[in-house]
């Protein structure tokens, strides 16, 4: 169909440019053009020439490069074609079937490899594998790496796994990627042999070597595709936690509440990678309350659920509180303060601010309200993305807030008889504005005023 279209276009062009030529001359020209097109098609099938494709990403026109000495292409007008010496670099998406979101990430990783002189990269860590493929490389969720790795050079992106996982990686987790399977009997040697063949004598690094920090920095710079996925995740996770919170009942154990929360997340395709549940007085003394089962864990009045949920690698954090009956006076007081601290730090999250500056914003927010000691009881959050936190704000921290990234702050206050927390995931837009990704529908909200007179809506306590 492409060749027919080109041929028809050529005939029209010949007739338009030479209206006085005879029909026989035009037909001869068309026959010549048709022959040239057939030869070009044969050449393409033989791998001697490629039709260039480009795709436009957030970073501009992104090229997946292959270099050819092809003088007959140099006159082809193509904005993504770049000369390198006497060679011409022709843009081409060589990974048909891979989501553009992950093609963008692969391009970024290859640019980093080229800049650092790394010929081959072997990705073994779960966050990096997620970032480059969108797939789950593990079987038990507790593993930092699993039975699937990604081999990457300037030409290939190959998932290397076992024969047990091969079909799953090919048809479910890493669509569009080439997958090579190693026999499970003889591991790890069978996988090592495949990797050795792919490396072919070149230098190779893993994502735990010298590139680790730079890869970590790349993956938190969100592309437009990432942001769309993050907004969809935030919407779903906000709904999921609201549904879970509305489903808990007096008498539920912390483990039962955790199970309800898991179910609400899982039915939306979200893996709950961190689940903290505390009831009543335990909220005041346990900052990371892993759920418990048995006598004394039953919900009497107040339930706090804190979560981190992951889908295709991206993670959102958020927490909510539920109270049965009238909210106790102490809880009302400390939650009001917690929402105010939360508003202060979220509205201070603007490009250019350092982690140290934000740490001191939180210190001041607590201190001004008479709760200065609370900064010592728990970290306050920081940069989020493909990890629950890529960094947390600390005194002296040199990390800098940048546009196009996500952050999650989690101020907490422990009272004498009860505790509380305020937490959502936000995105800092390219214009520097901030948006909350994890809003819960129909949740009670409070417009909180900060010390400088600004206002931000924060989630209140749900009263049942």
C-alpha positions in Angstrom: 0.0 0.0 0.0 2.9 2.4 0.8 4.5 1.6 -2.6 1.2 2.1 -4.5 0.7 5.5 -2.8 4.3 6.6 -3.6 3.8 5.5 -7.2 0.6 7.4 -7.6 2.1 10.4 -6.0 5.0 10.2 -8.4 2.7 10.0 -11.4 0.8 13.1 -10.3 4.0 14.9 -9.7 5.4 14.0 -13.1 2.3 15.2 -14.9 2.1 18.4 -12.8 5.7 19.3 -13.4 5.7 18.4 -17.1 2.2 19.1 -18.4 3.4 19.2 -22.0 5.0 15.9 -22.0 3.4 13.2 -24.0 1.4 10.4 -22.3 4.0 7.9 -23.5 6.8 10.0 -21.9 4.8 10.2 -18.6 4.2 6.5 -18.6 7.9 5.8 -19.2 8.8 8.0 -16.3 6.2 6.3 -14.1 7.6 2.9 -15.1 11.0 4.1 -14.2 9.8 5.3 -10.8 7.9 2.1 -10.2 11.1 0.1 -10.9 13.1 2.4 -8.6 10.5 1.8 -5.8 10.6 -1.9 -6.3 14.4 -1.9 -6.0 14.1 0.3 -2.9 11.7 -2.2 -1.4 14.0 -5.1 -2.1 16.9 -3.1 -0.6 14.8 -2.5 2.5 14.0 -6.2 2.8 17.7 -7.0 2.6 18.4 -4.6 5.4 20.4 -2.2 3.2 18.1 0.7 3.8 15.5 1.7 6.3 12.4 3.9 6.2 13.0 6.4 9.0 10.4 7.0 11.6 10.4 9.5 14.4 8.3 10.0 17.4 7.9 13.2 19.3 8.4 13.0 23.0 8.4 15.5 25.9 12.2 15.9 25.4 11.7 17.0 21.8 12.1 14.8 18.7 13.6 11.6 20.1 15.8 9.5 17.9 16.5 5.8 18.3 19.7 5.9 16.3 21.3 3.8 13.7 24.1 5.2 11.6 24.4 4.6 7.9 26.7 5.7 5.2 23.9 6.5 2.8 24.5 9.5 0.5 21.3 8.9 -1.4 19.4 9.7 1.8 21.2 13.0 2.6 18.8 15.1 0.5 15.8 13.5 2.2 14.2 16.4 4.3 13.9 15.0 7.8 14.2 17.2 10.9 15.3 14.3 13.1 18.2 13.4 10.8 21.6 14.5 12.1 25.0 14.4 10.4 27.9 12.9 12.3 31.0 13.4 10.3 30.5 11.8 6.9 27.7 9.6 8.3 24.0 10.3 8.4 22.1 9.4 11.5 18.5 8.3 10.5 15.9 8.3 13.2 14.0 5.1 13.6 11.7 3.5 16.1 13.2 0.0 16.1 11.1 -1.3 19.0 7.6 -1.6 17.5 5.1 -2.7 20.1 6.8 -1.1 23.1 4.8 1.6 24.8 6.1 5.1 23.9 6.4 5.8 27.7 9.1 3.2 28.0 10.7 4.0 24.6 11.3 7.5 26.0 13.0 6.0 29.1 15.2 3.7 27.0 16.3 6.7 24.9 17.2 8.6 28.1 19.1 5.6 29.5 21.0 5.2 26.2 21.9 8.9 26.2 23.3 8.5 29.7 25.2 5.4 28.7 26.8 7.1 25.7 27.7 10.1 27.8 29.3 7.9 30.5 31.1 5.6 28.0 29.0 2.5 29.1 28.6 0.0 26.2 26.2 -2.4 27.9 23.9 -2.0 30.9 22.3 -4.9 32.8 19.3 -3.8 34.8 18.6 -6.0 37.8 16.8 -3.7 40.3 13.0 -3.6 40.5 12.6 0.2 40.3 14.9 0.5 37.3 13.3 -2.5 35.5 9.9 -0.9 36.1 11.1 2.4 34.7 12.4 0.9 31.5 9.8 -1.7 30.8 6.7 -1.1 33.0 6.9 -4.8 33.9 7.2 -6.7 37.2 10.5 -8.5 37.2 9.9 -10.3 40.6 7.7 -13.2 41.8 7.8 -12.6 45.6 7.0 -8.9 46.1 9.6 -8.5 48.8 12.5 -9.0 46.4 14.6 -6.0 45.2 15.4 -8.0 42.1 13.8 -11.0 40.4 14.3 -13.6 37.8 14.0 -11.1 34.9 16.8 -8.7 33.9 17.0 -6.2 31.1 20.0 -6.0 28.8 20.5 -2.7 27.1 22.9 -1.4 24.6 22.6 1.2 21.8 20.8 -1.3 19.5 19.0 -3.8 21.7 16.7 -3.9 24.6 16.3 -7.6 25.7 14.6 -9.1 28.7 16.6 -12.0 29.9 14.7 -14.4 32.2 14.0 -18.1 32.9 11.9 -20.5 30.9 9.4 -20.3 33.8 8.8 -16.6 33.3 9.4 -16.2 29.6 5.8 -16.4 28.3 4.6 -14.1 31.1 7.3 -11.5 30.4 6.6 -11.6 26.6 2.8 -11.5 26.7 1.9 -9.7 29.9 4.6 -7.8 31.6 7.0 -6.4 28.9 5.0 -6.1 25.7 7.0 -5.5 22.6 10.4 -6.4 24.1 12.5 -9.2 22.8 12.7 -12.0 25.5 15.4 -14.6 25.8 14.7 -17.6 28.1 17.3 -19.5 30.1 16.6 -23.1 31.4 15.8 -23.0 35.0 17.9 -26.1 35.6 21.5 -24.8 35.8 20.7 -21.2 37.1 22.3 -18.8 37.4 24.8 -20.1 34.8 22.2 -20.5 32.1 21.2 -16.8 32.3 24.8 -15.7 32.6 25.5 -17.5 29.3 22.8 -15.5 27.5 24.0 -12.2 29.0 27.6 -13.1 28.0 26.5 -13.7 24.4 24.6 -10.4 24.3 27.6 -8.5 25.8 29.9 -10.0 23.1 33.1 -9.1 24.8 32.2 -5.5 25.5 32.3 -3.7 28.9 29.1 -4.0 30.9 27.8 -2.3 34.1 24.7 -3.0 36.2 22.3 -0.5 37.6 23.9 -1.0 41.0 27.3 0.3 39.7 28.5 3.8 38.8 25.3 4.7 36.9 23.0 3.9 39.9 22.6 7.5 41.2 22.3 9.0 37.7 19.7 6.4 36.6 17.8 7.3 39.8 17.9 10.9 38.8 16.6 10.2 35.3 13.6 8.1 36.5 12.2 10.9 38.6 12.1 13.3 35.7 8.5 12.5 34.5 7.6 12.6 30.9 4.2 13.5 29.7 3.3 9.8 29.5 4.5 9.3 33.0 2.4 12.2 34.3 -0.7 10.8 32.5 -0.1 7.5 34.2 0.6 9.1 37.5 -2.7 11.1 37.4 -4.6 8.0 36.6 -2.9 6.1 39.4 -3.5 9.0 41.8 -7.2 9.1 40.9 -7.6 5.4 41.4 -5.6 5.2 44.7 -7.5 8.1 46.2 -10.8 6.3 45.4 -9.4 3.0 46.7 -8.3 4.4 50.1 -11.6 6.2 50.5 -13.5 3.0 49.8 -11.4 1.1 52.2 -11.8 3.7 55.0 -15.6 3.7 54.5 -15.6 -0.1 54.8 -14.0 -0.5 58.2 -16.1 -1.3 61.2 -15.7 -1.2 65.0 -14.2 -4.4 66.1 -12.1 -5.0 63.0 -8.5 -6.0 63.7 -5.7 -4.1 62.1 -5.0 -7.0 59.8 -8.6 -7.1 58.6 -8.4 -3.4 57.8 -5.2 -4.0 55.9 -6.9 -6.8 54.0 -9.9 -4.6 53.1 -7.4 -2.0 51.9 -5.5 -4.5 49.8 -8.7 -5.6 48.1 -9.7 -2.1 47.3 -6.3 -1.4 45.7 -5.9 -4.7 43.9 -9.2 -4.5 42.1 -7.9 -1.3 40.5 -4.6 -3.0 39.5 -2.6 -1.4 42.3 -0.1 -3.4 44.4 0.0 -2.2 48.0 3.7 -2.1 48.7 3.4 -0.5 52.1 0.5 -0.9 54.4 0.4 0.7 57.9 -2.7 0.4 60.1 -3.1 1.6 63.7 -6.1 1.8 65.9 -6.8 4.2 68.7 -4.0 4.9 71.2 -1.4 3.0 69.1 -1.5 5.8 66.6 0.2 8.0 69.2 3.2 5.8 69.8 3.8 3.8 66.6 4.9 5.9 63.6 5.1 2.9 61.2 2.4 0.7 62.5 2.5 -2.6 60.7 -0.9 -4.3 61.1 -1.4 -6.8 63.9 -3.9 -9.5 64.7 -5.3 -10.6 68.1 -6.6 -9.3 71.3 -6.0 -5.5 71.7 -5.9 -4.8 68.0 -9.7 -4.3 67.5 -10.9 -1.0 66.4 -12.7 0.9 69.1 -13.0 4.5 67.8 -10.2 5.8 65.5 -8.5 4.1 62.6 -5.5 5.4 60.6 -4.5 3.8 57.3 -1.2 4.8 55.7 -0.3 3.4 52.3 2.1 3.3 49.3 0.5 1.9 46.2 2.4 0.9 43.0 1.2 0.4 39.4 3.7 -0.2 36.6 6.4 1.1 38.8 5.0 4.5 39.8 4.2 4.9 43.5 1.7 7.1 45.3 1.6 7.7 49.0 -1.4 8.8 51.0 -3.0 8.4 54.5 -6.5 8.8 55.9 -8.2 8.8 59.3 -11.6 7.5 60.3 -13.4 8.2 63.6 -16.6 6.5 64.8 -18.7 9.1 66.7 -17.6 12.5 67.8 -13.9 13.3 67.2 -12.0 13.5 70.6 -10.8 17.0 71.5 -7.2 16.1 71.4 -7.5 14.5 68.0 -9.3 17.5 66.7 -6.6 19.8 67.9 -3.6 17.9 66.6 -5.2 17.0 63.3 -5.9 20.7 62.6 -2.2 21.4 63.3 -1.1 18.5 61.2 -3.1 19.8 58.2 -1.6 23.2 58.6 2.0 21.8 58.6 1.0 19.7 55.6 -0.3 22.8 53.7 2.9 24.8 54.6 5.3 22.2 53.2 3.2 21.4 50.1 2.9 25.0 49.1 6.6 25.6 49.8 7.5 22.8 47.3 8.5 25.0 44.5 11.4 24.6 42.0 14.7 25.8 43.3 14.1 25.1 47.0 16.6 22.7 48.6 15.8 19.8 50.9 17.5 21.7 53.7 15.2 24.7 53.2 12.1 22.5 53.1 13.2 20.7 56.3 13.4 24.1 58.1 10.0 25.1 56.6 8.6 22.0 58.4 10.5 22.8 61.6 9.1 26.3 61.7 5.6 25.1 60.9 5.6 22.7 63.9 7.4 25.2 66.2 5.1 28.1 65.4 2.1 26.0 66.5 3.7 24.6 69.7 4.7 21.2 68.4 8.4 21.7 67.7 9.4 18.3 69.1 7.4 16.4 66.5 10.1 16.9 63.8 12.3 14.6 65.8 9.7 11.8 65.9 9.5 10.9 62.2 10.9 11.9 58.8 8.6 14.2 56.9 8.8 12.9 53.3 10.3 14.0 50.1 10.8 13.0 46.5 8.6 10.1 45.2 8.4 8.3 41.9 9.6 4.7 41.3 10.5 4.4 44.9 8.4 5.1 48.0 10.9 7.9 48.6 14.0 8.7 46.4 15.1 11.1 49.1 13.8 12.6 52.3 14.2 16.2 53.4 17.0 16.4 56.0 19.0 19.2 57.6 21.8 20.0 55.3 20.1 18.2 52.4 21.4 19.4 49.0 18.7 17.9 46.8 16.7 20.5 44.9 13.0 20.7 44.1 12.5 20.5 40.3 9.5 20.9 38.0 8.2 17.8 36.4 8.6 15.6 39.5 6.3 14.2 42.3 6.7 14.6 46.0 4.9 13.2 49.1 5.1 14.9 52.5 3.8 13.1 55.6 3.7 15.3 58.8 2.6 13.4 61.8 1.8 14.4 65.4 1.6 12.2 68.4 -0.6 13.3 71.3 -0.9 11.9 74.7 -3.8 9.5 73.9 -4.0 9.6 70.1 -2.0 10.5 67.0 -2.6 11.7 63.4 -1.0 12.1 60.0 -1.7 14.1 56.9 -0.3 12.8 53.6 -0.9 13.0 49.8 1.2 12.8 46.7 1.7 16.0 44.7 3.1 16.8 41.2 5.0 20.0 40.5 4.1 21.1 37.0 6.5 22.6 34.5 5.2 26.1 35.3 6.0 25.5 39.0 2.4 25.1 40.1 1.5 22.2 42.3 -1.4 19.7 42.0 -2.6 17.0 44.3 -2.6 13.6 42.6 -4.3 11.5 45.2 -7.6 13.3 46.1 -10.3 11.1 47.6 -13.8 11.7 46.2 -16.4 12.9 48.6 -13.9 13.0 51.4 -14.4 15.8 54.0 -11.9 18.5 53.2 -10.8 21.6 55.1 -9.4 24.8 53.5 -6.3 25.4 55.5 -4.7 28.8 55.7 -0.9 29.0 55.9 1.2 31.6 57.8 1.6 33.7 54.7 -2.1 33.8 54.0 -2.3 31.2 51.2 -4.9 28.4 51.3 -4.8 24.7 50.5 -7.5 22.1 50.9 -6.5 19.1 53.1 -8.3 15.9 54.0 -10.1 16.0 57.3 -11.1 13.1 59.5 -13.9 11.0 58.1 -16.6 10.6 60.8 -18.8 7.6 60.7 
